[in-house]
């Protein structure tokens, strides 16, 4: 990406060290070094601070990177997320459709099999979140949203939603537990009356 070269270029034009720039942006010197060497990418707030310090627009700062980001997002979204999302959809479908047959035909062993399926489903849901963070897709989407003129408040809200993974895990656990309780209750009623 070009951003690392841009940061280095404008930092040298101002004749300031990585350490001085880091102080102005409230990050470590190592973070500046990582940005300049394209090891990672700054978040939107850091980019805004950089553009203010360098007295250039955000468009100029990230020139050349925006199209690459859009391409990276679409490729990563299609390849990684489609695979994992499809697996998660199949697992979720199995979670919904199998508890009663498993309980009816396999009794307690069916409950164990369904529980394992629920654990695997939660693990795959965790992988989806991990991939999202691994590729820094949230940050790239924020940058693109900002460059397209969206309100920064909307971007901040999107970031907050990304931080709610623990709430999502609890919700998934609650849904799985509720499904299990409903399935056992339904099986009990079916076996009692039939």
NULO-914225 format. One record per atom (N, C-alpha, C, CB): residue in three letters; x, y, z. Coordinates in steps of 0.2 Angstrom, whole numbers, plus 2048, in hexadecimal, padded with zeros to 3 digits. Atoms other than C-alpha are relative to their C-alpha. Glycine has a CB too. Layout:
- ALA; X; Y; Z
...
END
This chain:
- UNK; 804; 7FA; 800
- UNK; 800; 800; 800
- UNK; 804; 806; 800
- UNK; 7FB; 800; 806
- UNK; 7FD; 7FA; 800
- UNK; 805; 812; 7FE
- UNK; 800; 804; 806
- UNK; 7FD; 804; 7FA
- UNK; 801; 7FC; 7FA
- UNK; 800; 819; 80F
- UNK; 807; 800; 803
- UNK; 7FB; 7FD; 804
- UNK; 7F9; 800; 7FC
- UNK; 811; 813; 817
- UNK; 805; 805; 7FD
- UNK; 803; 7FA; 800
- UNK; 7FB; 7FB; 803
- UNK; 81B; 81D; 80A
- UNK; 7FD; 807; 801
- UNK; 800; 7FF; 7F8
- UNK; 803; 7F9; 7FF
- UNK; 80F; 82C; 80C
- UNK; 802; 803; 807
- UNK; 7F8; 800; 7FF
- UNK; 7FF; 7FD; 7F9
- UNK; 811; 82D; 81F
- UNK; 808; 801; 800
- UNK; 7FE; 7FA; 805
- UNK; 7F9; 7FF; 800
- UNK; 824; 82B; 81D
- UNK; 802; 807; 7FC
- UNK; 804; 7FA; 7FD
- UNK; 7FE; 7FA; 804
- UNK; 825; 839; 80F
- UNK; 7FE; 806; 804
- UNK; 7FC; 7FF; 7FA
- UNK; 803; 7FA; 7FC
- UNK; 81A; 845; 819
- UNK; 804; 801; 807
- UNK; 7F9; 800; 801
- UNK; 7FC; 7FF; 7FA
- UNK; 823; 842; 829
- UNK; 807; 803; 7FF
- UNK; 800; 7F9; 804
- UNK; 7F9; 7FD; 802
- UNK; 834; 845; 821
- UNK; 800; 807; 7FE
- UNK; 803; 7FC; 7FB
- UNK; 801; 7F9; 802
- UNK; 82D; 855; 819
- UNK; 800; 804; 806
- UNK; 7FA; 801; 7FB
- UNK; 800; 7FC; 7FA
- UNK; 829; 85B; 82A
- UNK; 806; 800; 805
- UNK; 7FA; 7FE; 805
- UNK; 7FA; 801; 7FC
- UNK; 83A; 855; 831
- UNK; 7FF; 7FE; 807
- UNK; 804; 807; 7FF
- UNK; 801; 803; 7F9
- UNK; 833; 84C; 840
- UNK; 801; 7F9; 800
- UNK; 7F9; 802; 802
- UNK; 7FE; 807; 800
- UNK; 838; 83B; 846
- UNK; 7F9; 7FC; 801
- UNK; 804; 7FF; 806
- UNK; 806; 805; 7FF
- UNK; 82C; 82C; 848
- UNK; 7FE; 801; 807
- UNK; 802; 7F9; 7FE
- UNK; 802; 7FF; 7F9
- UNK; 82C; 82F; 85A
- UNK; 7FC; 806; 801
- UNK; 806; 800; 805
- UNK; 804; 7FA; 7FF
- UNK; 826; 841; 859
- UNK; 7FA; 7FF; 7FD
- UNK; 804; 806; 7FD
- UNK; 806; 801; 803
- UNK; 819; 83C; 84D
- UNK; 7FB; 7FC; 804
- UNK; 801; 7FD; 7F9
- UNK; 804; 805; 7FC
- UNK; 813; 82E; 858
- UNK; 7FD; 804; 806
- UNK; 805; 7FA; 803
- UNK; 802; 7FC; 7FA
- UNK; 812; 83B; 867
- UNK; 7FA; 804; 7FD
- UNK; 805; 804; 802
- UNK; 806; 7FC; 802
- UNK; 806; 846; 85C
- UNK; 7FA; 7FC; 7FE
- UNK; 803; 804; 7FA
- UNK; 806; 804; 802
- UNK; 7FB; 837; 857
- UNK; 7FE; 7FC; 806
- UNK; 802; 7FC; 7FA
- UNK; 802; 804; 7FA
- UNK; 7FB; 82F; 868
- UNK; 801; 7F8; 7FF
- UNK; 7F9; 802; 803
- UNK; 7FE; 807; 801
- UNK; 803; 81F; 862
- UNK; 807; 7FF; 802
- UNK; 7FE; 7FD; 7F9
- UNK; 7F9; 802; 7FE
- UNK; 814; 816; 865
- UNK; 804; 801; 7F9
- UNK; 801; 7F9; 802
- UNK; 7FB; 7FF; 805
- UNK; 823; 819; 85A
- UNK; 800; 7FA; 7FB
- UNK; 807; 801; 802
- UNK; 800; 806; 803
- UNK; 822; 807; 855
- UNK; 7FA; 7FF; 7FB
- UNK; 7FF; 7FA; 805
- UNK; 806; 7FF; 804
- UNK; 810; 80A; 84E
- UNK; 801; 804; 7FA
- UNK; 7FA; 803; 804
- UNK; 7FE; 7FC; 806
- UNK; 817; 817; 843
- UNK; 804; 7FC; 7FB
- UNK; 803; 807; 802
- UNK; 7FC; 804; 804
- UNK; 824; 80C; 83D
- UNK; 7FC; 7FA; 7FC
- UNK; 806; 7FC; 804
- UNK; 805; 805; 804
- UNK; 817; 7FE; 839
- UNK; 7FC; 803; 7FB
- UNK; 7FC; 7FD; 806
- UNK; 804; 7FD; 806
- UNK; 80D; 80A; 82F
- UNK; 804; 802; 7FA
- UNK; 7FD; 807; 803
- UNK; 7FB; 7FE; 806
- UNK; 81C; 810; 825
- UNK; 802; 7FA; 7FD
- UNK; 806; 804; 803
- UNK; 7FE; 806; 803
- UNK; 821; 7FE; 822
- UNK; 7FA; 7FC; 7FD
- UNK; 805; 7FC; 805
- UNK; 806; 804; 802
- UNK; 80F; 7F9; 81D
- UNK; 7FF; 7FA; 804
- UNK; 801; 7FF; 7F9
- UNK; 802; 806; 7FC
- UNK; 80E; 7EC; 82B
- UNK; 7F9; 800; 803
- UNK; 805; 800; 806
- UNK; 807; 7FF; 7FE
- UNK; 7FD; 7F3; 831
- UNK; 7FE; 807; 7FD
- UNK; 7FF; 7FF; 807
- UNK; 804; 7FA; 803
- UNK; 7F1; 801; 82C
- UNK; 7FD; 804; 806
- UNK; 7FB; 7FE; 7FB
- UNK; 803; 7FC; 7FB
- UNK; 7EC; 810; 837
- UNK; 7F8; 800; 800
- UNK; 803; 807; 800
- UNK; 807; 800; 800
- UNK; 7DA; 811; 83D
- UNK; 7FE; 807; 7FE
- UNK; 7FD; 7FF; 807
- UNK; 803; 7FA; 803
- UNK; 7CF; 820; 837
- UNK; 802; 806; 804
- UNK; 7F9; 800; 7FF
- UNK; 7FE; 7FA; 7FC
- UNK; 7D3; 82B; 846
- UNK; 807; 802; 7FF
- UNK; 7FF; 7FE; 807
- UNK; 7F9; 7FF; 801
- UNK; 7E6; 829; 844
- UNK; 801; 803; 7F9
- UNK; 804; 7F9; 800
- UNK; 7FF; 7FD; 807
- UNK; 7E4; 82D; 831
- UNK; 7FE; 807; 800
- UNK; 7FC; 7FC; 7FB
- UNK; 802; 7F9; 800
- UNK; 7DA; 83D; 835
- UNK; 806; 804; 804
- UNK; 7FA; 800; 804
- UNK; 7FB; 7FC; 7FD
- UNK; 7E8; 842; 841
- UNK; 806; 801; 7FC
- UNK; 802; 7FC; 807
- UNK; 7FB; 800; 805
- UNK; 7F5; 83E; 834
- UNK; 7FF; 806; 7FB
- UNK; 802; 7FA; 7FD
- UNK; 802; 7FB; 806
- UNK; 7EC; 849; 827
- UNK; 801; 807; 803
- UNK; 7F9; 7FE; 7FD
- UNK; 800; 7FA; 7FD
- UNK; 7EB; 857; 834
- UNK; 807; 802; 801
- UNK; 7FC; 800; 807
- UNK; 7F9; 7FF; 7FE
- UNK; 7FD; 856; 839
- UNK; 804; 802; 7F9
- UNK; 804; 7FA; 803
- UNK; 7FD; 7FF; 806
- UNK; 803; 855; 827
- UNK; 7FD; 806; 7FC
- UNK; 800; 7FA; 7FC
- UNK; 804; 7FB; 803
- UNK; 7F6; 862; 822
- UNK; 7FF; 7FF; 7F9
- UNK; 804; 807; 800
- UNK; 802; 803; 807
- UNK; 7F0; 858; 813
- UNK; 7F9; 7FD; 801
- UNK; 805; 7FB; 7FD
- UNK; 807; 803; 800
- UNK; 7DF; 851; 80F
- UNK; 801; 7F8; 801
- UNK; 7FC; 801; 7FA
- UNK; 800; 807; 7FF
- UNK; 7DB; 83F; 814
- UNK; 801; 7FD; 7F9
- UNK; 7FA; 7FE; 803
- UNK; 7FF; 803; 807
- UNK; 7D9; 83B; 801
- UNK; 807; 800; 7FE
- UNK; 7FC; 805; 7FB
- UNK; 7F9; 7FF; 802
- UNK; 7EB; 841; 7FE
- UNK; 804; 7FB; 804
- UNK; 803; 807; 800
- UNK; 7FC; 804; 7FC
- UNK; 7F1; 837; 80C
- UNK; 800; 7F8; 7FE
- UNK; 7FE; 801; 808
- UNK; 801; 807; 802
- UNK; 7E9; 826; 807
- UNK; 800; 7FF; 7F9
- UNK; 7FA; 7FE; 803
- UNK; 800; 801; 807
- UNK; 7EB; 829; 7F5
- UNK; 803; 7FA; 7FD
- UNK; 804; 806; 7FC
- UNK; 7FD; 806; 803
- UNK; 7ED; 819; 7EB
- UNK; 7FE; 7FA; 805
- UNK; 807; 800; 800
- UNK; 802; 805; 7FC
- UNK; 7E7; 80F; 7FA
- UNK; 7F9; 7FE; 800
- UNK; 802; 801; 807
- UNK; 807; 801; 800
- UNK; 7D5; 811; 7F9
- UNK; 7FD; 7FB; 7FB
- UNK; 7FC; 807; 7FE
- UNK; 802; 805; 805
- UNK; 7D2; 807; 7E9
- UNK; 803; 7F9; 802
- UNK; 802; 801; 7F9
- UNK; 7FE; 807; 7FE
- UNK; 7DD; 7F9; 7F0
- UNK; 7FC; 7FE; 806
- UNK; 808; 801; 802
- UNK; 804; 802; 7FB
- UNK; 7D3; 7F9; 800
- UNK; 7FA; 7FD; 7FE
- UNK; 7FF; 806; 805
- UNK; 806; 803; 802
- UNK; 7C3; 7F7; 7F7
- UNK; 801; 7F9; 7FD
- UNK; 7FD; 805; 7FB
- UNK; 7FE; 806; 803
- UNK; 7CB; 7E9; 7ED
- UNK; 801; 7FB; 805
- UNK; 805; 800; 7FB
- UNK; 7FE; 804; 7FA
- UNK; 7D2; 7E1; 7FD
- UNK; 7F9; 7FE; 804
- UNK; 805; 803; 805
- UNK; 806; 802; 7FC
- UNK; 7C1; 7E2; 806
- UNK; 7FC; 7FB; 7FC
- UNK; 7FC; 807; 801
- UNK; 805; 805; 804
- UNK; 7B7; 7DA; 7F7
- UNK; 803; 7F9; 800
- UNK; 7FF; 803; 7F9
- UNK; 7FD; 807; 801
- UNK; 7C4; 7CC; 7F5
- UNK; 800; 7FC; 806
- UNK; 807; 801; 7FE
- UNK; 800; 804; 7FA
- UNK; 7C5; 7C8; 807
- UNK; 7F9; 7FF; 802
- UNK; 804; 805; 806
- UNK; 807; 801; 7FE
- UNK; 7B2; 7CA; 80A
- UNK; 7FE; 7FA; 7FC
- UNK; 7FC; 806; 7FE
- UNK; 802; 805; 804
- UNK; 7AF; 7BE; 7FB
- UNK; 803; 7F9; 802
- UNK; 801; 801; 7F9
- UNK; 7FD; 806; 7FF
- UNK; 7BC; 7B1; 7FF
- UNK; 800; 7FD; 807
- UNK; 808; 801; 7FE
- UNK; 800; 802; 7F9
- UNK; 7BE; 7B0; 812
- UNK; 7F9; 800; 803
- UNK; 804; 804; 804
- UNK; 806; 7FF; 7FC
- UNK; 7AD; 7B6; 818
- UNK; 7FB; 7FB; 7FD
- UNK; 7FE; 807; 800
- UNK; 805; 805; 803
- UNK; 7A3; 7AC; 80B
- UNK; 801; 7F9; 802
- UNK; 800; 801; 7F8
- UNK; 7FF; 807; 7FE
- UNK; 7AB; 79C; 80F
- UNK; 7FE; 7FF; 808
- UNK; 807; 7FE; 800
- UNK; 802; 801; 7F9
- UNK; 7A9; 79E; 822
- UNK; 7F9; 802; 801
- UNK; 805; 805; 804
- UNK; 807; 7FE; 800
- UNK; 798; 7A6; 820
- UNK; 7FC; 7FA; 7FE
- UNK; 7FE; 806; 7FD
- UNK; 804; 806; 803
- UNK; 792; 797; 816
- UNK; 800; 7FA; 805
- UNK; 802; 7FE; 7F9
- UNK; 7FF; 805; 7FB
- UNK; 799; 78B; 823
- UNK; 7FB; 802; 806
- UNK; 807; 7FF; 802
- UNK; 805; 7FE; 7FA
- UNK; 790; 795; 831
- UNK; 7F9; 7FF; 7FE
- UNK; 802; 807; 802
- UNK; 807; 801; 802
- UNK; 780; 795; 827
- UNK; 7FE; 7F9; 801
- UNK; 7FF; 803; 7F9
- UNK; 802; 807; 800
- UNK; 780; 782; 825
- UNK; 800; 7FE; 807
- UNK; 806; 7FC; 7FC
- UNK; 800; 802; 7F9
- UNK; 785; 780; 838
- UNK; 7FA; 802; 803
- UNK; 806; 802; 803
- UNK; 806; 7FD; 7FD
- UNK; 777; 78C; 83D
- UNK; 7FA; 7FC; 7FE
- UNK; 7FF; 807; 7FE
- UNK; 806; 804; 802
- UNK; 76A; 782; 832
- UNK; 800; 7F9; 803
- UNK; 801; 7FF; 7F8
- UNK; 800; 806; 7FC
- UNK; 770; 772; 83A
- UNK; 7FE; 801; 807
- UNK; 807; 7FD; 7FF
- UNK; 802; 7FF; 7F9
- UNK; 76E; 779; 84B
- UNK; 7F9; 801; 801
- UNK; 804; 807; 803
- UNK; 808; 7FF; 7FF
- UNK; 75C; 77E; 848
- UNK; 7FD; 7F9; 7FE
- UNK; 7FE; 805; 7FB
- UNK; 804; 806; 803
- UNK; 757; 76E; 83E
- UNK; 802; 7F9; 804
- UNK; 801; 7FF; 7F9
- UNK; 7FE; 807; 7FD
- UNK; 760; 760; 848
- UNK; 7FE; 7FE; 807
- UNK; 807; 7FF; 7FF
- UNK; 801; 802; 7F9
- UNK; 75C; 761; 85A
- UNK; 7FA; 7FB; 801
- UNK; 7FE; 806; 804
- UNK; 806; 804; 7FF
- UNK; 74B; 758; 859
- UNK; 802; 7F9; 7FD
- UNK; 7FA; 802; 7FD
- UNK; 7FE; 806; 802
- UNK; 751; 74A; 84E
- UNK; 806; 7FC; 804
- UNK; 802; 800; 7F8
- UNK; 7FB; 803; 7FD
- UNK; 761; 747; 857
- UNK; 7FE; 7FE; 807
- UNK; 806; 805; 802
- UNK; 802; 802; 7F9
- UNK; 758; 747; 868
- UNK; 7FB; 7FA; 7FF
- UNK; 7FC; 805; 803
- UNK; 805; 806; 801
- UNK; 74A; 73B; 861
- UNK; 804; 7F9; 7FE
- UNK; 7FB; 802; 7FA
- UNK; 7FD; 806; 802
- UNK; 756; 72F; 859
- UNK; 806; 7FD; 804
- UNK; 802; 800; 7F9
- UNK; 7FA; 802; 7FC
- UNK; 765; 72F; 864
- UNK; 800; 802; 807
- UNK; 806; 804; 7FC
- UNK; 802; 7FF; 7F9
- UNK; 75E; 735; 874
- UNK; 806; 805; 803
- UNK; 800; 7FA; 804
- UNK; 7FA; 7FB; 7FD
- UNK; 76D; 73C; 87F
- UNK; 806; 801; 7FC
- UNK; 802; 7FC; 807
- UNK; 7FA; 7FF; 805
- UNK; 77A; 739; 872
- UNK; 7FE; 805; 7FB
- UNK; 801; 7F9; 7FC
- UNK; 802; 7FB; 804
- UNK; 770; 744; 867
- UNK; 801; 807; 803
- UNK; 7F8; 7FF; 7FE
- UNK; 7FF; 7FA; 7FC
- UNK; 771; 752; 874
- UNK; 807; 802; 800
- UNK; 7FD; 800; 807
- UNK; 7F8; 7FF; 800
- UNK; 784; 750; 875
- UNK; 802; 802; 7F9
- UNK; 803; 7F9; 802
- UNK; 7FE; 7FE; 807
- UNK; 785; 750; 862
- UNK; 7FE; 807; 7FE
- UNK; 7FD; 7FB; 7FB
- UNK; 803; 7F9; 801
- UNK; 77A; 760; 861
- UNK; 804; 805; 804
- UNK; 7F9; 801; 802
- UNK; 7FC; 7FC; 7FC
- UNK; 785; 768; 86F
- UNK; 806; 801; 7FC
- UNK; 801; 7FD; 807
- UNK; 7F9; 7FF; 804
- UNK; 795; 765; 865
- UNK; 7FF; 804; 7FA
- UNK; 802; 7F9; 7FE
- UNK; 802; 7FC; 805
- UNK; 78C; 76C; 856
- UNK; 800; 808; 801
- UNK; 7FA; 7FE; 7FC
- UNK; 801; 7F9; 7FD
- UNK; 788; 77C; 860
- UNK; 807; 803; 801
- UNK; 7FB; 800; 806
- UNK; 7F9; 7FD; 7FE
- UNK; 79A; 77E; 866
- UNK; 804; 801; 7FA
- UNK; 804; 7FB; 804
- UNK; 7FC; 7FF; 807
- UNK; 7A1; 77C; 854
- UNK; 7FD; 806; 7FD
- UNK; 7FF; 7FA; 7FC
- UNK; 803; 7FA; 803
- UNK; 794; 789; 84E
- UNK; 803; 806; 803
- UNK; 7F9; 800; 801
- UNK; 7FD; 7FA; 7FD
- UNK; 79A; 795; 85B
- UNK; 807; 801; 7FF
- UNK; 7FF; 7FF; 808
- UNK; 7F9; 7FF; 802
- UNK; 7AC; 792; 857
- UNK; 801; 803; 7F9
- UNK; 804; 7F9; 800
- UNK; 7FF; 7FD; 807
- UNK; 7A9; 796; 844
- UNK; 7FD; 807; 801
- UNK; 7FB; 7FB; 7FC
- UNK; 802; 7F9; 7FF
- UNK; 79F; 7A6; 84A
- UNK; 806; 804; 802
- UNK; 7FA; 800; 804
- UNK; 7FA; 7FD; 7FE
- UNK; 7AF; 7AA; 853
- UNK; 805; 801; 7FB
- UNK; 803; 7FC; 806
- UNK; 7FB; 7FF; 806
- UNK; 7BA; 7A7; 844
- UNK; 7FE; 806; 7FB
- UNK; 800; 7F9; 7FC
- UNK; 802; 7FB; 804
- UNK; 7AF; 7B3; 83A
- UNK; 803; 807; 803
- UNK; 7F8; 800; 7FF
- UNK; 7FE; 7FA; 7FD
- UNK; 7B3; 7C1; 846
- UNK; 807; 800; 800
- UNK; 7FD; 800; 808
- UNK; 7F9; 800; 800
- UNK; 7C5; 7BC; 847
- UNK; 803; 802; 7F9
- UNK; 803; 7F9; 802
- UNK; 7FE; 7FE; 807
- UNK; 7C7; 7BD; 834
- UNK; 7FF; 807; 7FF
- UNK; 7FC; 7FC; 7FB
- UNK; 802; 7F9; 801
- UNK; 7BF; 7CE; 834
- UNK; 805; 804; 803
- UNK; 7F9; 802; 803
- UNK; 7FA; 7FC; 7FC
- UNK; 7CC; 7D5; 841
- UNK; 807; 7FE; 7FC
- UNK; 800; 7FE; 807
- UNK; 7FA; 802; 802
- UNK; 7DA; 7CB; 839
- UNK; 802; 804; 7F9
- UNK; 800; 7F9; 7FE
- UNK; 7FF; 7FD; 806
- UNK; 7D8; 7D4; 828
- UNK; 7FF; 808; 801
- UNK; 7FC; 7FD; 7FB
- UNK; 801; 7F9; 7FE
- UNK; 7D4; 7E5; 831
- UNK; 7FB; 803; 7FB
- UNK; 806; 804; 7FF
- UNK; 806; 7FE; 805
- UNK; 7C4; 7E6; 826
- UNK; 7FC; 805; 803
- UNK; 7FC; 7FA; 7FE
- UNK; 804; 7FA; 7FC
- UNK; 7BB; 7F1; 833
- UNK; 803; 806; 7FE
- UNK; 7FF; 7FE; 807
- UNK; 7FD; 7FA; 801
- UNK; 7C8; 7FE; 831
- UNK; 800; 802; 7F9
- UNK; 807; 800; 803
- UNK; 800; 7FE; 807
- UNK; 7C9; 7FE; 81E
- UNK; 7F9; 802; 7FE
- UNK; 802; 7FA; 7FC
- UNK; 807; 7FE; 802
- UNK; 7B6; 7FF; 81D
- UNK; 7FE; 807; 803
- UNK; 7FB; 7FB; 803
- UNK; 801; 7F9; 7FD
- UNK; 7B6; 80E; 829
- UNK; 804; 805; 7FC
- UNK; 803; 800; 807
- UNK; 7FD; 7FB; 804
- UNK; 7C3; 817; 81E
- UNK; 7FC; 801; 7FA
- UNK; 807; 7FD; 7FE
- UNK; 804; 7FF; 806
- UNK; 7B9; 814; 80E
- UNK; 7FA; 803; 802
- UNK; 7FE; 7F9; 7FD
- UNK; 806; 7FD; 7FE
- UNK; 7A9; 819; 817
- UNK; 802; 808; 801
- UNK; 7FD; 7FD; 806
- UNK; 7FE; 7F9; 7FF
- UNK; 7B2; 829; 81C
- UNK; 801; 804; 7FA
- UNK; 806; 801; 805
- UNK; 7FE; 7FC; 806
- UNK; 7B9; 82D; 80B
- UNK; 7FA; 801; 7FB
- UNK; 805; 7FB; 7FC
- UNK; 806; 7FF; 804
- UNK; 7A8; 82B; 804
- UNK; 7FB; 805; 803
- UNK; 7FC; 7F9; 7FF
- UNK; 804; 7FA; 7FD
- UNK; 7A1; 839; 80F
- UNK; 7FB; 7FE; 805
- UNK; 7FD; 803; 7FA
- UNK; 804; 802; 7FB
- UNK; 799; 82F; 81C
- UNK; 802; 803; 806
- UNK; 800; 7F8; 801
- UNK; 7FF; 7FC; 7FA
- UNK; 797; 837; 82D
- UNK; 805; 7FC; 805
- UNK; 7F9; 801; 804
- UNK; 7FB; 804; 7FC
- UNK; 7A5; 832; 839
- UNK; 7FC; 7FD; 806
- UNK; 805; 805; 803
- UNK; 804; 804; 7FB
- UNK; 797; 82E; 846
- UNK; 7FE; 7FA; 7FE
- UNK; 7FA; 805; 802
- UNK; 802; 807; 803
- UNK; 791; 820; 83B
- UNK; 806; 7FB; 800
- UNK; 7FD; 801; 7F9
- UNK; 7FA; 804; 800
- UNK; 7A3; 81A; 83A
- UNK; 801; 7FD; 807
- UNK; 806; 803; 7FD
- UNK; 7FF; 802; 7F9
- UNK; 7A5; 81A; 84D
- UNK; 7FB; 7FB; 802
- UNK; 7FF; 806; 804
- UNK; 805; 805; 7FE
- UNK; 794; 811; 84F
- UNK; 802; 7F9; 7FD
- UNK; 7F9; 802; 7FD
- UNK; 7FE; 807; 803
- UNK; 79A; 803; 843
- UNK; 806; 7FD; 804
- UNK; 802; 801; 7F8
- UNK; 7FA; 802; 7FC
- UNK; 7AA; 802; 84D
- UNK; 7FD; 7FD; 807
- UNK; 805; 805; 801
- UNK; 803; 802; 7FA
- UNK; 7A0; 800; 85D
- UNK; 7FC; 7F9; 7FF
- UNK; 7FB; 805; 803
- UNK; 803; 807; 801
- UNK; 796; 7F2; 855
- UNK; 805; 7FB; 800
- UNK; 7FB; 801; 7FA
- UNK; 7FA; 805; 801
- UNK; 7A6; 7E9; 851
- UNK; 803; 7FE; 807
- UNK; 805; 803; 7FC
- UNK; 7FD; 801; 7FA
- UNK; 7AB; 7EA; 863
- UNK; 7FB; 7FB; 804
- UNK; 801; 806; 804
- UNK; 805; 803; 7FC
- UNK; 79B; 7E1; 869
- UNK; 800; 7F8; 7FF
- UNK; 7F9; 802; 7FE
- UNK; 7FF; 807; 801
- UNK; 7A2; 7CF; 865
- UNK; 7FE; 7FC; 806
- UNK; 807; 7FE; 7FE
- UNK; 802; 804; 7FA
- UNK; 79F; 7C9; 877
- UNK; 7F8; 800; 800
- UNK; 803; 803; 806
- UNK; 807; 801; 800
- UNK; 78D; 7CE; 875
- UNK; 7FD; 7FC; 7FB
- UNK; 7FD; 808; 7FF
- UNK; 802; 804; 806
- UNK; 78C; 7C5; 865
- UNK; 801; 7F8; 803
- UNK; 804; 801; 7FA
- UNK; 7FF; 807; 7FE
- UNK; 793; 7B5; 86D
- UNK; 7FB; 7FE; 806
- UNK; 807; 800; 804
- UNK; 806; 801; 7FB
- UNK; 787; 7B7; 87C
- UNK; 7FA; 7FE; 7FD
- UNK; 800; 805; 805
- UNK; 806; 800; 804
- UNK; 779; 7B9; 870
- UNK; 800; 7F9; 7FD
- UNK; 7FF; 805; 7FB
- UNK; 800; 807; 803
- UNK; 77E; 7A9; 866
- UNK; 7FF; 7FB; 805
- UNK; 807; 7FF; 7FC
- UNK; 801; 805; 7FB
- UNK; 780; 79F; 876
- UNK; 7F9; 800; 803
- UNK; 805; 802; 806
- UNK; 807; 800; 7FE
- UNK; 76F; 7A5; 87C
- UNK; 7FB; 7FD; 7FB
- UNK; 7FE; 807; 801
- UNK; 804; 803; 805
- UNK; 767; 7A0; 86B
- UNK; 801; 7F9; 800
- UNK; 802; 803; 7F9
- UNK; 7FF; 807; 800
- UNK; 76F; 78F; 86C
- UNK; 7FD; 7FD; 806
- UNK; 808; 7FF; 800
- UNK; 803; 803; 7FA
- UNK; 76A; 78C; 87D
- UNK; 7F8; 800; 800
- UNK; 802; 804; 807
- UNK; 807; 800; 801
- UNK; 758; 792; 879
- UNK; 7FE; 7FB; 7FB
- UNK; 7FE; 807; 7FE
- UNK; 802; 806; 805
- UNK; 757; 786; 86A
- UNK; 801; 7FA; 803
- UNK; 805; 801; 7FA
- UNK; 800; 806; 7FC
- UNK; 75D; 778; 875
- UNK; 7FA; 7FF; 805
- UNK; 807; 7FF; 804
- UNK; 806; 801; 7FC
- UNK; 750; 77B; 882
- UNK; 7FA; 7FF; 7FD
- UNK; 800; 806; 805
- UNK; 807; 801; 804
- UNK; 742; 77D; 875
- UNK; 800; 7F9; 7FD
- UNK; 800; 805; 7FB
- UNK; 800; 807; 804
- UNK; 748; 76D; 86C
- UNK; 7FF; 7FB; 805
- UNK; 807; 7FF; 7FD
- UNK; 802; 805; 7FB
- UNK; 748; 763; 87C
- UNK; 7F9; 800; 803
- UNK; 805; 801; 806
- UNK; 808; 7FF; 7FE
- UNK; 737; 76A; 881
- UNK; 7FC; 7FD; 7FB
- UNK; 7FF; 807; 802
- UNK; 804; 802; 806
- UNK; 730; 766; 870
- UNK; 801; 7F8; 800
- UNK; 802; 803; 7FA
- UNK; 7FF; 807; 800
- UNK; 738; 754; 871
- UNK; 7FC; 7FD; 805
- UNK; 807; 7FE; 800
- UNK; 803; 803; 7FA
- UNK; 731; 751; 882
- UNK; 7F8; 800; 7FF
- UNK; 801; 805; 806
- UNK; 808; 800; 802
- UNK; 71F; 756; 87C
- UNK; 7FF; 7FB; 7FB
- UNK; 7FE; 807; 7FE
- UNK; 802; 805; 805
- UNK; 720; 74C; 86D
- UNK; 801; 7F9; 802
- UNK; 806; 801; 7FA
- UNK; 800; 807; 7FD
- UNK; 726; 73C; 876
- UNK; 7FB; 7FF; 805
- UNK; 807; 7FF; 803
- UNK; 805; 801; 7FB
- UNK; 719; 73F; 884
- UNK; 7F9; 7FF; 7FC
- UNK; 800; 806; 804
- UNK; 807; 801; 803
- UNK; 70A; 740; 878
- UNK; 800; 7FB; 7FA
- UNK; 7FE; 807; 7FD
- UNK; 800; 805; 806
- UNK; 710; 734; 86A
- UNK; 803; 7FA; 802
- UNK; 804; 803; 7FA
END
